[in-house]
Amino acid sequence: MVYNLYSIYDEKARVFSPPRKGLNVEVFKREIHDELAEAKETFREHAGDFKMYHVADYDDSNAAFEPLSPPEFICPLSELI
């Protein structure tokens, strides 16, 4: 199965998080939404500092890894609150 790999970019720190797999963008958005609901108040207050990107695809049947260059912007995390 081919999975999308997503990363969260922190605009203040100027770094991407380690990639995480998702079945598709809508499922990953739902997972992040749920995590934000449980996050500390300070993280939710700064959600506008973070952006979601699709950074690669991974095929678990043959270990093929295809990075997207440039990464595909999905949305700011503030849209998921």
Stockholm file with secondary structure:
# STOCKHOLM 1.0

chainA/1-81         MVYNLYSIYDEKARVFSPPRKGLNVEVFKREIHDELAEAKETFREHAGDFKMYHVADYDDSNAAFEPLSPPEFICPLSELI
#=GR chainA/1-81 SS CEEEEEEEEETTTTEECCCEEESSHHHHHHHHHHHHHHSCHHHHHTGGGEEEEEEEEEETTTTEEEEEEEEEEEEEGGGGC
#=GC SS_cons        CEEEEEEEEETTTTEECCCEEESSHHHHHHHHHHHHHHSCHHHHHTGGGEEEEEEEEEETTTTEEEEEEEEEEEEEGGGGC
//
